[in-house]
């Protein structure tokens, strides 16, 4: 059955709305809903006019859910109920009428949720199903009997309110499960604008909750309205730009969606994150107040500090000092108490301070710094309390530099948090490591400030140094302590970068790190900061292998700072006695054990690259490699990780590698085929590193370091090492590091004469070869 006449133009009407550049966000939804209403009204009129007996009485076409709220975006479903009074229309006639309404909608290619109900029938279904019940809270007449639609809307609202004690716990359970599976909108790289925590569905949930049991005040409603419009605008732009109904804002779509709204992708995600955090704060506060209001007995206040009590699992200041500075100290102490107890600050305390306190003191009194450090020392329970302070703009008042990192996105697969949340997570991780350092307060503050320069023009480390040079004295730290904090910012990447990019068995490496660090206090602080920072960055930033490298490096530097010579602390365990026995035997040996592959074979050009190629063919990621040659034999040791974890199936790898070393496996062709099979579709994530070839002849006494910074690609390591082999360069060791979708690979190489590569023309040829290898892998 197909639509005819005036009912055939829905697609054209929708296209006209979506093509209008002046319409976006809620305005577009309203216009699209109204155009759809008009089309459906004509459709119902045509269907009723053709039915026996003419237009029936007691029939209404009503919209529910998002369409009921007049929030149709480009890819929204139409959720409709054909409502009728019992007995006013016969069953066959009603079925014919419904068919004449539903089929033309399907013919237009619109996804339809439909039902035929009486008011009582709809209420019966809603009584036992929260999703149905909430959909009826947004009933809106599209066409037909207005009184019938109003009766359903009124009865559904009354039923919802009457059953509040039963439905609200169910609503909360469904919400928490959704959050568990969809994550937090504010901090996800690719969030679900509707279902993630802080998204559109949470605003709906709060409004439904408020209907059943008022929990929102006017300020809450204003925050929700403003935040909702931001996220809705992004969703509408996403639907319009992609032509798909998905609500997940994928990385490759963020530039286009931002362009639709006249901003770049970073600003888009900052706005969305800010809105989502505001929704999340109102959500937590509302559900908490609802839970406390249902308790039959209220707890007696427990005094925990001067003027501060715990009551009903809330920490609140009941006596606020008249002096602003003392008031701020008291609230920060209350915040630390809340974090240490795993509680929330009472809203009234935050409102009072926010209303009266325009800016933080300069310098901070010692009591304020002590309270702030106590808050950070609470670990991860500190984070929701910091979110409370930030929601009321109190963090930026005492630490103005916080404003430019708030909700600032880091749009790459390496980082999982916005900058401000990353800093809080790092400080929370550092709290677990305070026993390892002499000055826990410097560790906590340094952790919170190590990336404070992000979001401002220039290198974030250089900018951060300048900021902390001002922040330290403002917080009341003396010149020596401020210098330590500055060095924590300056060198926060030193240990992980050196451990993963340089040979930590090289004497010069150890000495250079010792010279940069300067003393034991800074070393222990940097070691703890490295772990805390890496854990807060993402799963790719920290693991057993990287942790082992950093610990080994820090231990060797510690001995040098104690006065030992680098040569005395470096354990040259490659090649070890077992390796020497294999080399002396003069026979090929290929052995995979755990995460380590050891290959001994006749020394010839390209051995390293062939091994790398076979590992790439088997989906194994190389994280480190060492090479050695003696008496015509070559030794290679590769440490690998599997793409999805689990044990490596070494038998097949060993067999394939044997054929490759014998020249019976077309490694180059197979790598090219695999690269084509797994070719990237769509734009890449923004890079963490700039594409670059770094040549360092000062990092080692015996070898030249070529560092390759580039987008990752299937077989990149194989192509790069093949390029080095074609130029007769001998790879002594390699460090391979994956940062999201980029790599930073370092190769210690010697020329054909066994020395460093120093001739400028030769170096330039190596650069040319490596750049071509990158191009081939990225293409």
Secondary structure as UniProt FT lines:
FT   HELIX           5..8
FT   HELIX           10..18
FT   TURN            21..22
FT   HELIX           25..50
FT   TURN            52..53
FT   STRAND          59..63
FT   HELIX           65..68
FT   TURN            69..70
FT   TURN            74..75
FT   STRAND          78..84
FT   TURN            86..87
FT   HELIX           91..107
FT   TURN            108..109
FT   STRAND          112..117
FT   HELIX           119..127
FT   HELIX           130..135
FT   HELIX           136..138
FT   STRAND          140..144
FT   HELIX           146..162
FT   HELIX           164..182
FT   TURN            185..187
FT   TURN            189..190
FT   TURN            193..195
FT   HELIX           200..212
FT   HELIX           218..242
FT   HELIX           251..253
FT   HELIX           254..260
FT   TURN            261..262
FT   HELIX           265..293
FT   STRAND          302..305
FT   TURN            306..307
FT   STRAND          308..311
FT   TURN            312..313
FT   STRAND          314..317
FT   HELIX           324..341
FT   STRAND          344..345
FT   HELIX           347..356
FT   HELIX           366..376
FT   TURN            377..380
FT   HELIX           381..391
FT   TURN            392..393
FT   HELIX           395..398
FT   HELIX           400..404
FT   TURN            405..407
FT   TURN            413..414
FT   HELIX           419..431
FT   TURN            432..433
FT   HELIX           434..436
FT   HELIX           440..449
FT   TURN            450..455
FT   HELIX           460..474
FT   TURN            475..476
FT   HELIX           479..490
FT   TURN            491..493
FT   HELIX           494..501
FT   TURN            504..505
FT   HELIX           507..517
FT   HELIX           520..537
FT   HELIX           539..541
FT   HELIX           544..561
FT   TURN            562..563
FT   HELIX           566..569
FT   HELIX           577..585
FT   STRAND          589..593
FT   TURN            594..595
FT   STRAND          596..602
FT   TURN            605..606
FT   HELIX           607..617
FT   TURN            618..619
FT   STRAND          620..630
FT   TURN            631..632
FT   STRAND          633..642
FT   TURN            643..644
FT   HELIX           650..661
FT   TURN            662..663
FT   HELIX           667..677
FT   STRAND          692..696
FT   STRAND          704..711
FT   TURN            714..715
FT   HELIX           716..726
FT   TURN            727..728
FT   STRAND          730..739
FT   TURN            740..741
FT   STRAND          742..750
FT   TURN            752..753
FT   HELIX           760..778
//
